[in-house]
């Protein structure tokens, strides 16, 4: 499913995510954020934690919100594809 950062925020705010969904969201965030950067300098200030690949393993709500903020404020990502099996 394709979602905008704001739609992802609504999903996180309005549901209790299970481990599977956290893994899928983390994988999608990793592909969009982690795989697109070249070095730690691409993650200014508070976003430096996004440079650690293990950060994306089952991220908490607050970690997902940090990623959403980074996607909107820093790199301007407009869409994220989350692969889920229903």
ChimeraX attribute file (.defattr): number of C-alpha atoms within 10 A of each C-alpha:
attribute: neighborCount
match mode: 1-to-1
recipient: residues
	/A:1	8
	/A:2	11
	/A:3	14
	/A:4	16
	/A:5	22
	/A:6	15
	/A:7	14
	/A:8	19
	/A:9	16
	/A:10	11
	/A:11	13
	/A:12	17
	/A:13	12
	/A:14	9
	/A:15	8
	/A:16	11
	/A:17	16
	/A:18	9
	/A:19	13
	/A:20	12
	/A:21	17
	/A:22	20
	/A:23	18
	/A:24	20
	/A:25	24
	/A:26	24
	/A:27	21
	/A:28	17
	/A:29	23
	/A:30	21
	/A:31	15
	/A:32	17
	/A:33	22
	/A:34	20
	/A:35	11
	/A:36	11
	/A:37	14
	/A:38	10
	/A:39	10
	/A:40	13
	/A:41	11
	/A:42	17
	/A:43	19
	/A:44	12
	/A:45	8
	/A:46	9
	/A:47	16
	/A:48	13
	/A:49	17
	/A:50	23
	/A:51	20
	/A:52	11
	/A:53	14
	/A:54	12
	/A:55	15
	/A:56	26
	/A:57	16
	/A:58	20
	/A:59	21
	/A:60	16
	/A:61	15
	/A:62	10
	/A:63	16
	/A:64	21
	/A:65	18
	/A:66	15
	/A:67	23
	/A:68	22
	/A:69	17
	/A:70	20
	/A:71	20
	/A:72	14
	/A:73	10
	/A:74	13
	/A:75	14
	/A:76	12
	/A:77	15
	/A:78	11
	/A:79	15
	/A:80	19
	/A:81	16
	/A:82	19
	/A:83	13
	/A:84	11
	/A:85	8
	/A:86	3
